[in-house]
Amino acid sequence: MKELLFGRNAVYESLRAGRRQAFRLLVAEGVQGKGRLAEILALCASRKVVVERVPRARLDRVNPGHQGVALETSGYPYGALPDLLEFARHSTSPPLFLILDTLQDPQNLGTLLRTAEAVGVNGVLLPFKQTVTVTPAVVNASSGASEHLLIAQSNLAQAISAFQEANVWVVGLDSGADTQTPEQVHLGGSLALVVGGEGGGMRPLVRRSCDQLLRLPMQGKVESLNAAVAGSIALYLAWQGRRNQVDR
């Protein structure tokens, strides 16, 4: 199944990652080949991707945020849960995984994938159903970070059990009464962080499957953070915890 990725960073990172088959590049008429677009054109030349100049209105129909460019590609190359487990079992350093339970907003998923790539997450897990997947809108929202990540889909409760059998500590992000603060949660070893959906958070079975539940202390007047912000903060806490382990 073919897709049209849009936005200069999304297109550039997809070409740079080289995990998808690229069929043709659509460039708006009148757009100058400078900066990031020049880099995109160079990558297309090296991979022998056809470049077509098209009316801007044609790209507007793809998405108004196209930035003058769209890339026709194959679908997103999902991995599989065994790939993540294999990495967990054989990695020389403690792995870090991100599990996302029924996110619905493409912007939230894109933001979390961008943060995950920035902090060195080794794999991302999505459920089979009731979730947004890696669509062109998500690739754009992640600024192309999705193209460099290993992302798989699985039954999350079963996947969590498999992670635990591989000695990966599973921490769910939650705001309930039975949760613990970052100082009380070990984030420095082999870790899978679970972030729930925008409305109800983690589903009950996923929540019960976690080894620990982490809450982010709030000092202001607002009661909560959205999934993307809270998940990004927790990912950076995990990244900091791992750095502290290395420095000791």
SULZIHU-V21795 format. One line per field, one symbol per residue. ss: DSSP state (H for helix, E for strand, L for the rest). Layout:
ss=???
This chain:
ss=LEEEEELHHHHHHHHHHLLLLEEEEEEELLLLLLHHHHHHHHHHHHLLLEEEEELHHHHHHHLLLLLLEEEEEELLLLLLHHHHHHHHHHLLLLLEEEEELLLLLHHHHHHHHHHHHHHLLLEEEELLLLLLLLLHHHHHHLLLHHHHLLEEELLHHHHHHHHHHLLLEEEEELLLLLLELHHHLLLLLLEEEEELELLLELLHHHHHHLLEEELLLLLLLLLLLLHHHHHHHHHHHHHHHHHHHHHL
